[in-house]
């Protein structure tokens, strides 16, 4: 299915500004020789609960892969996106054995292409519900489960999915409709279901979040600091959420710097309840790019202790055969 994922307010310019802003907060912490969350005003906690987004090793390679191909087998122990489609109960057991107490999956995505997300049949609905039921049958209520809907659905289809999810007690349904800045549609959906609604990593700046919160259209605020405007804007969005008595959950999946920045915001913000992580990424390409990653212990991410964001580009990255290095500077012929 040819589509892009929302991003109605997050332009390339906003993402560039986000990167610069995070870099400046990193420098602010380094200059004061304190972690960035301290430079921001201090921390509210020593650690934050994490959930594992059940992506696989190739999730961000060549585009987001929504569902495994027929007969596809896991490429390793953390190929969780394939695992949740084949045996979500066993996956939940694996996560619990490593201390995770929450997981996020997206078994409905595979059915969106048929109708362009306009409709989901009863057969498709039952198929999408099966991984959630397997989790409950295998581990009971010992793990929280989030449902990712990737902004793939019309309001009508999303309502049907969210109502079905009520029976398995999901922690939230994330980005259920195609346009997550459609305040009226999202508020209407929320009124018609008991499933909590989470949104949205696809939004940038305070205004879309302000409008959603004012309309009582979401239950949990999720933001991506590399897409929304950086830590400066993220801190304001977190304060807006707190003013509306809504919890905060920073997004991951966009890279190790975004993860570290999100962790600082989660440690800093009083209303943060989760930091998203991807164990497949933590064990592979995140580790190859950055010198330090969050320390996870017992399902919690510990507050960083190093100055600034607490990580740097790994020295070996510049010398990799697949690295493309671009530098900018003033041309020698330039005159001012």
Number of C-alpha atoms within 10 A of each C-alpha: 8 5 8 10 13 20 17 13 16 18 14 10 11 18 18 14 17 25 19 16 19 23 17 18 22 24 17 20 21 18 12 13 14 20 24 32 28 20 21 18 10 15 20 17 14 12 21 21 21 26 25 23 26 25 28 24 24 15 19 14 9 7 8 10 16 16 19 17 9 6 8 10 12 16 12 10 12 23 21 29 27 24 22 26 19 17 16 25 21 16 26 27 16 15 21 18 11 12 14 22 21 22 23 23 22 25 22 25 19 15 19 19 15 11 12 15 20 16 19 23 12 11 9 16 18 15 16 22 19 17 23 24 17 18 24 20 12 16 14 13 13 14 20 19 25 24 25 20 22 22 22 26 26 19 20 15 19 26 22 18 26 25 14 18 25 15 13 15 17 18 21 23 25 26 27 27 25 20 21 25 22 14 20 14 16 25 18 15 24 19 12 12 18 16 24 20 24 26 27 29 26 22 25 28 20 18 13 19 26 15 15 22 22 15 14 18 25 24 22 24 27 29 28 26 30 30 28 27 27 29 30 18 17 27 19 13 24 29 18 18 23 17 11 14 13 19 19 27 28 27 24 25 17 14 17 26 25 24 26 22 28 27 31 27 27 29 26 24 24 16 20 26 17 24 27 24 25 24 20 23 23 17 12 12 13 21 14 17 20 19 15 20 19 18 11 18 14 14 19 20 24 19 22 24 13 15 21 28 30 23 20 15 14 13 12 12 15 13 10 9 7 8 10 9 8 5 4 5 5 7 7 6 5 6 6 2
